[in-house]
Amino acid sequence: MSDPADRRRSTRVEVLGKIQGQAVTVDVTVLVREISLGGMSIDTPKPFKVGSACDFFLTLGDGAGVELLGKVVYSRATVEDGRTFYVSGIQFIDRDDRDPGNPVGGLIQKVS
C-alpha cells in the first residue's frame, strides 16, 4: 500500500502554532498542524467523527481569518507529555485547489 502523503495533490506546509481556529459546527478549538490547498491536519481536545462535515474558522496572529468547509478523513488519539489530544485529517470540500485566489492559498502564503 502506498504512503498517504504520496496521494496528496497539494504540498502540505507545517504551521503548528501559527494558525488556530474553531470547528464552528461542534464548537471545538483547533490548532492547525499542517495545511495545504486540499486539506489540513489539526489538533483538538475532542475526537471528530470520520466522514462528518464541519465548518471551520481559522485565524492567524494578525487577525486574518478564513471560513472553510471540510470532511473528516481520520481522527486518532495521541498522547504527548501526559496530555491526550486528537489529531484529525480534514479534506476541504467545494474548494478548487487549482484556484490561486482561493482563501486557503492566501492563508498559506502568509504563514510560509
JOWO-V865144 format. One record per residue. N is the residue number from 0. RES is the residue in one small letter. SS is DSSP state (hx for helix, st for strand, lp for the rest). Layout:
n res ss
N RES SS
N RES SS
//
This chain:
n res ss
0 m lp
1 s lp
2 d lp
3 p hx
4 a hx
5 d hx
6 r hx
7 r lp
8 r lp
9 s lp
10 t lp
11 r lp
12 v st
13 e st
14 v lp
15 l lp
16 g lp
17 k lp
18 i st
19 q st
20 g st
21 q st
22 a st
23 v lp
24 t lp
25 v lp
26 d lp
27 v st
28 t st
29 v st
30 l st
31 v st
32 r st
33 e st
34 i st
35 s lp
36 l lp
37 g lp
38 g st
39 m st
40 s st
41 i st
42 d st
43 t st
44 p lp
45 k lp
46 p lp
47 f lp
48 k lp
49 v lp
50 g lp
51 s lp
52 a st
53 c st
54 d st
55 f st
56 f st
57 l st
58 t st
59 l st
60 g lp
61 d lp
62 g lp
63 a lp
64 g st
65 v st
66 e st
67 l st
68 l st
69 g st
70 k st
71 v st
72 v st
73 y st
74 s st
75 r st
76 a st
77 t st
78 v st
79 e st
80 d lp
81 g lp
82 r st
83 t st
84 f st
85 y st
86 v st
87 s st
88 g st
89 i st
90 q st
91 f st
92 i lp
93 d lp
94 r lp
95 d lp
96 d lp
97 r lp
98 d lp
99 p lp
100 g lp
101 n lp
102 p hx
103 v hx
104 g hx
105 g hx
106 l hx
107 i hx
108 q hx
109 k hx
110 v hx
111 s lp
//
